[in-house]
Amino acid sequence: MKLLALLFFVLLSGCALIDPSSEVGRTLHQMNQAYKDKDLDAFMSFVSPEYEGSRNNLQIAVENDFAGFTEVDYRTSVFQTLIDEQTGVYNASVYFFRTARSPRYGIDNQSGETVLTFSKDENGLKLIRMPEPALYGLILP
């Protein structure tokens, strides 16, 4: 019996369990860093081609943010992630704090919570849905 328990433990320890909230948190960290660095290509690499709404409008809004703000800083914290068993879609409940600095309007701080939806492909998680008001892309086209 002890041998069976040991074998079971060894098998379980070899399995990599990925916490979905940690996975979303890592993705958001990379998205936030790309935003801070004003790296459009890096940011958009985390947005799915199947993004609901207009992916092109989101890209334009992000470009507008980069041009209109001297700095946009995000702090995000994922407090729950649910994965739809049929579709594999990740629904992540996220707390955020955003600071946007504009030479014309000064500093704007916003905080709140939102639900972001991701799909997963061979390159990781991709944003497919973001409710209004959008977390990213503040200056709409």
C-alpha positions as CSV (number, residue, x, y, z in Angstrom):
1,M,0.0,0.0,0.0
2,K,2.9,2.4,0.8
3,L,4.4,1.6,-2.5
4,L,1.2,2.4,-4.3
5,A,0.8,5.7,-2.4
6,L,4.4,6.6,-3.3
7,L,3.9,5.8,-6.9
8,F,0.7,7.9,-7.0
9,F,2.6,10.8,-5.4
10,V,5.4,10.6,-7.9
11,L,3.0,10.5,-10.8
12,L,1.2,13.6,-9.5
13,S,4.4,15.5,-8.9
14,G,5.3,15.0,-12.5
15,C,2.1,16.6,-13.7
16,A,2.4,20.3,-14.3
17,L,-0.7,22.0,-13.0
18,I,-1.2,25.5,-14.3
19,D,-3.2,27.9,-12.2
20,P,-5.4,29.8,-14.7
21,S,-5.4,33.0,-12.6
22,S,-1.6,33.0,-12.6
23,E,-1.5,32.4,-16.3
24,V,-3.8,35.3,-16.9
25,G,-1.8,37.4,-14.4
26,R,1.4,36.7,-16.4
27,T,-0.3,37.7,-19.6
28,L,-1.7,40.9,-18.2
29,H,1.8,41.8,-16.8
30,Q,3.2,41.4,-20.3
31,M,0.4,43.5,-21.8
32,N,0.8,46.2,-19.2
33,Q,4.6,46.3,-19.8
34,A,4.1,46.6,-23.6
35,Y,1.7,49.5,-22.9
36,K,4.1,51.2,-20.6
37,D,6.9,50.7,-23.2
38,K,4.5,52.0,-25.9
39,D,5.2,48.8,-27.9
40,L,2.2,48.5,-30.2
41,D,3.3,45.2,-31.8
42,A,4.0,43.6,-28.5
43,F,0.6,44.7,-27.0
44,M,-1.4,43.6,-30.1
45,S,0.3,40.2,-30.0
46,F,-1.9,39.5,-27.0
47,V,-5.1,40.4,-28.8
48,S,-6.8,37.6,-30.7
49,P,-7.6,38.0,-34.4
50,E,-11.1,36.9,-33.3
51,Y,-11.3,39.9,-30.9
52,E,-15.0,40.7,-30.4
53,G,-15.6,44.3,-31.4
54,S,-13.2,45.9,-33.8
55,R,-9.6,44.8,-33.4
56,N,-8.6,47.6,-35.8
57,N,-10.4,50.2,-33.6
58,L,-8.7,48.8,-30.5
59,Q,-5.4,49.2,-32.3
60,I,-6.1,52.8,-33.2
61,A,-7.3,53.6,-29.7
62,V,-4.0,52.1,-28.3
63,E,-2.0,54.2,-30.8
64,N,-4.0,57.3,-29.7
65,D,-3.1,56.5,-26.1
66,F,0.6,56.2,-27.0
67,A,0.4,59.6,-28.8
68,G,-1.8,61.4,-26.3
69,F,-0.4,60.3,-23.0
70,T,3.2,60.8,-21.8
71,E,2.7,57.7,-19.7
72,V,0.0,55.1,-19.0
73,D,0.7,52.7,-16.1
74,Y,-1.4,49.7,-15.2
75,R,-1.5,47.6,-12.1
76,T,-3.7,44.5,-12.4
77,S,-4.6,41.7,-10.0
78,V,-6.6,38.7,-11.1
79,F,-8.9,37.5,-8.3
80,Q,-10.7,34.7,-10.1
81,T,-10.5,32.9,-13.4
82,L,-13.1,30.5,-14.7
83,I,-12.5,28.3,-17.7
84,D,-15.5,27.2,-19.8
85,E,-15.2,23.5,-20.2
86,Q,-16.9,23.4,-23.6
87,T,-15.0,26.3,-25.3
88,G,-11.8,26.5,-23.2
89,V,-12.3,30.3,-22.9
90,Y,-10.9,32.0,-19.8
91,N,-13.1,34.5,-18.0
92,A,-10.9,36.5,-15.7
93,S,-12.2,38.9,-13.0
94,V,-9.6,41.6,-12.7
95,Y,-9.0,44.5,-10.3
96,F,-7.1,47.3,-11.9
97,F,-5.5,50.7,-11.2
98,R,-4.5,52.8,-14.1
99,T,-2.6,56.1,-14.1
100,A,-2.6,58.1,-17.4
101,R,-0.5,61.3,-17.6
102,S,-1.2,63.9,-20.2
103,P,0.7,67.1,-20.8
104,R,-2.6,68.8,-21.5
105,Y,-4.9,67.4,-18.8
106,G,-2.5,66.2,-16.1
107,I,-2.9,63.0,-14.3
108,D,-6.0,60.8,-14.4
109,N,-6.3,57.8,-12.0
110,Q,-8.9,55.2,-12.5
111,S,-9.5,52.0,-10.6
112,G,-12.2,49.3,-10.6
113,E,-12.8,45.8,-11.7
114,T,-13.6,44.2,-15.0
115,V,-14.0,40.8,-16.6
116,L,-11.6,40.1,-19.5
117,T,-12.0,37.0,-21.7
118,F,-9.1,35.1,-23.3
119,S,-8.7,32.2,-25.6
120,K,-5.6,30.1,-25.6
121,D,-3.5,29.1,-28.6
122,E,0.0,27.7,-29.1
123,N,1.5,31.1,-28.2
124,G,-0.5,31.6,-25.0
125,L,-3.5,33.6,-24.0
126,K,-5.1,36.1,-26.4
127,L,-7.7,38.8,-25.4
128,I,-11.0,38.1,-27.2
129,R,-13.4,40.3,-25.2
130,M,-13.2,43.4,-23.1
131,P,-16.3,45.2,-21.8
132,E,-16.9,49.0,-22.1
133,P,-15.5,51.2,-20.8
134,A,-12.4,49.5,-22.1
135,L,-9.5,48.8,-19.8
136,Y,-7.0,49.4,-22.7
137,G,-7.4,51.9,-25.5
138,L,-8.8,55.0,-23.7
139,I,-8.7,57.5,-26.6
140,L,-11.3,56.1,-29.0
141,P,-11.0,56.6,-32.7
